[in-house]
């Protein structure tokens, strides 16, 4: 299988605790390569647009507030079956359900402050990557 790409965000709870490097290490040790990365402060408009799929859900406002509460690290990851591999490395959304050794089991503070976001499908990954990166910023 050829290498594919996925999108990842290291969330504000993780950047606040200065564990960005530990999370990147787990991604790399899991077989993914960082081919684009930048630390940004997401604006409210960006967060609302990025998470628009959740607009009708009761947690939408809290999600937007949380994602704009501090810096995040947005990344493009590359590897074999990158979407599935990243989701495996991240672990279940709810850290209580995450497998031992996963990012969320080790680092999440709660179901919301769960340290990382990852694309759920190849098509979503393409859209999310394009939301934050231009093609010439991806140097894999």
KEPAZA-583746 format. One line per 2 residues: number of its first residue (from 0); their letters; for each residue x, y, z of N, C-alpha, C. Coordinates in steps of 0.2 Angstrom, whole numbers. Layout:
# KEPAZA-583746
NUM	a	X:Y:Z:X:Y:Z:X:Y:Z ~ ... .
***
This chain:
# KEPAZA-583746
0	xx	4:-6:0:0:0:0:4:6:0 ~ 3:11:-4:6:17:-4:5:22:2 .
2	xx	10:26:3:9:31:9:3:36:7 ~ -1:37:12:-6:42:11:-5:47:17 .
4	xx	-10:52:16:-9:58:21:-15:59:25 ~ -14:61:31:-20:63:35:-18:70:39 .
6	xx	-23:72:42:-23:79:46:-23:78:53 ~ -20:81:57:-20:81:64:-19:88:68 .
8	xx	-22:88:73:-22:94:77:-19:92:84 ~ -14:95:87:-13:95:94:-16:101:97 .
10	xx	-21:99:102:-26:104:105:-23:108:110 ~ -27:113:112:-24:118:117:-22:115:124 .
12	xx	-26:110:126:-24:107:132:-17:104:132 ~ -15:101:126:-8:98:126:-3:104:125 .
14	xx	-4:109:121:1:114:120:2:118:127 ~ -4:119:131:-3:122:137:1:118:142 .
16	xx	1:112:142:5:107:146:12:106:143 ~ 14:109:137:20:108:134:22:101:133 .
18	xx	17:97:130:18:90:128:18:89:121 ~ 18:94:117:18:93:110:23:88:107 .
20	xx	30:89:110:35:84:108:33:77:109 ~ 31:76:115:29:69:117:24:66:112 .
22	xx	19:70:110:14:68:106:17:67:99 ~ 21:71:96:24:70:90:28:64:90 .
24	xx	32:63:95:36:56:96:31:50:95 ~ 26:50:98:21:44:98:19:43:91 .
26	xx	17:49:87:15:49:80:21:46:76 ~ 27:48:77:33:46:73:34:39:75 .
28	xx	34:37:81:36:30:83:30:25:80 ~ 24:28:79:19:24:76:19:23:69 .
30	xx	24:26:66:25:25:59:23:31:54 ~ 21:36:57:19:42:53:25:47:53 .
32	xx	25:51:48:30:56:47:26:63:46 ~ 29:68:50:26:75:49:29:78:43 .
34	xx	25:80:38:27:83:32:25:90:31 ~ 21:92:36:19:99:37:17:101:44 .
36	xx	19:106:47:17:108:54:17:115:55 ~ 13:118:59:13:125:61:9:126:67 .
38	xx	12:130:72:8:132:78:5:138:77 ~ -2:138:78:-6:144:76:-11:145:82 .
40	xx	-14:151:82:-19:153:87:-25:153:83 ~ -30:148:83:-36:147:79:-40:153:81 .
42	xx	-43:157:76:-48:162:77:-55:159:78 ~ -59:162:81:-66:160:82:-69:158:75 .
44	xx	-68:163:70:-71:161:63:-68:155:60 ~ -61:154:61:-58:147:59:-61:141:62 .
46	xx	-62:142:69:-65:136:73:-72:135:71 ~ -76:140:70:-83:139:68:-83:136:61 .
48	xx	-79:138:56:-79:135:50:-77:128:50 ~ -71:127:53:-68:120:53:-73:115:56 .
50	xx	-76:117:62:-81:112:65:-88:113:63 ~ -89:116:58:-96:117:55:-100:111:55 .
52	xx	-97:105:54:-101:99:54:-105:98:60 ~ -102:101:66:-105:99:72:-110:105:74 .
54	xx	-111:110:70:-115:116:72:-121:115:75 ~ -125:110:74:-131:108:77:-131:104:83 .
56	xx	-125:102:85:-124:98:91:-123:102:97 ~ -125:100:103:-125:104:109:-118:106:111 .
58	xx	-113:103:109:-106:104:112:-103:109:107 ~ -106:111:102:-102:115:97:-99:122:99 .
60	xx	-103:125:103:-101:132:106:-95:130:111 ~ -95:125:115:-90:124:119:-83:121:115 .
62	xx	-85:118:110:-79:115:106:-75:121:103 ~ -79:126:100:-76:132:97:-72:136:102 .
64	xx	-75:137:108:-72:140:114:-65:137:116 ~ -66:130:116:-60:127:118:-54:127:113 .
66	xx	-56:126:107:-51:126:102:-48:133:100 ~ -51:138:103:-48:145:102:-45:147:109 .
68	xx	-45:143:114:-43:145:121:-35:145:121 ~ -31:143:116:-24:143:116:-21:141:110 .
70	xx	-15:141:109:-12:139:103:-13:131:101 ~ -13:129:95:-14:122:93:-8:121:88 .
72	xx	-7:115:87:-2:113:82:-5:109:76 ~ -6:112:70:-9:108:65:-4:105:61 .
74	xx	-5:99:58:0:95:55:-3:91:49 ~ 1:89:44:0:84:39:4:78:41 .
76	xx	1:73:42:5:66:43:5:62:37 ~ 10:58:36:11:54:30:13:47:32 .
78	xx	10:42:29:12:35:31:7:30:28 ~ 9:24:29:4:18:26:-3:19:30 .
80	xx	-8:19:26:-15:20:28:-15:25:34 ~ -13:31:32:-12:36:37:-18:38:42 .
82	xx	-24:38:39:-30:40:42:-31:35:48 ~ -31:28:46:-32:23:51:-27:23:56 .
84	xx	-20:23:54:-15:23:58:-15:28:63 ~ -16:34:61:-17:40:66:-22:39:71 .
86	xx	-28:36:69:-33:35:73:-32:30:78 ~ -28:25:76:-26:20:81:-21:23:86 .
88	xx	-16:27:84:-11:30:88:-15:35:93 ~ -20:38:91:-23:43:95:-27:39:101 .
90	xx	-31:34:99:-35:31:104:-42:33:103 ~ -47:30:107:-54:32:107:-55:39:109 .
92	xx	-60:43:107:-61:50:108:-62:50:116 ~ -65:46:119:-66:46:126:-60:43:129 .
94	xx	-56:46:133:-49:43:136:-51:37:140 ~ -56:37:143:-58:31:147:-59:25:143 .
96	xx	-60:26:137:-61:20:132:-55:18:128 ~ -50:23:129:-44:22:124:-39:17:127 .
98	xx	-36:13:122:-32:8:124:-25:11:127 ~ -22:6:131:-16:8:134:-11:10:129 .
100	xx	-7:15:130:-1:17:125:-4:22:120 ~ -10:23:120:-12:28:115:-11:35:118 .
102	xx	-11:40:113:-11:47:115:-16:49:120 ~ -22:48:118:-28:50:123:-28:46:130 .
104	xx	-26:40:130:-25:37:136:-20:40:141 ~ -14:41:138:-9:44:141:-9:52:143 .
106	xx	-12:55:138:-12:63:139:-18:66:140 ~ -24:64:138:-30:67:138:-32:69:145 .
108	xx	-35:75:146:-38:77:152:-45:75:153 ~ -49:75:147:-56:74:147:-58:72:140 .
110	xx	-64:70:139:-67:69:133:-66:75:128 ~ -67:81:131:-66:87:126:-59:89:126 .
112	xx	-55:89:131:-48:91:131:-44:84:131 ~ -45:81:125:-42:75:124:-35:75:119 .
114	xx	-32:81:119:-26:82:117:-25:82:109 ~ -29:78:105:-28:78:98:-34:77:94 .
116	xx	-34:79:88:-39:78:83:-36:75:77 ~ -40:70:74:-37:67:68:-43:66:63 .
118	xx	-41:67:57:-46:66:52:-49:59:52 ~ -56:58:50:-59:52:51:-60:48:44 .
120	xx	-58:51:39:-58:48:32:-53:51:28 ~ -52:48:22:-47:51:17:-50:57:14 .
122	xx	-56:57:13:-59:63:10:-59:69:15 ~ -61:68:21:-60:73:26:-53:75:27 .
124	xx	-48:71:27:-41:73:28:-39:78:22 ~ -41:77:16:-40:81:11:-43:88:12 .
126	xx	-49:88:14:-52:95:16:-49:98:21 ~ -47:95:27:-44:98:33:-37:100:31 .
128	xx	-34:96:27:-27:98:26:-27:105:22 ~ -32:105:17:-32:111:12:-35:117:16 .
130	xx	-38:116:22:-41:121:26:-35:125:29 ~ -30:122:31:-24:125:35:-18:126:31 .
132	xx	-17:122:25:-10:122:22:-11:123:14 ~ -6:126:11:-6:126:4:-1:120:2 .
134	xx	-2:118:-4:2:113:-7:10:114:-6 ~ 12:120:-7:19:121:-6:22:121:1 .
136	xx	17:121:6:19:120:13:20:113:15 ~ 18:109:11:19:101:13:25:99:9 .
138	xx	30:97:13:36:96:10:39:89:12 ~ 34:84:11:36:77:12:40:74:7 .
***
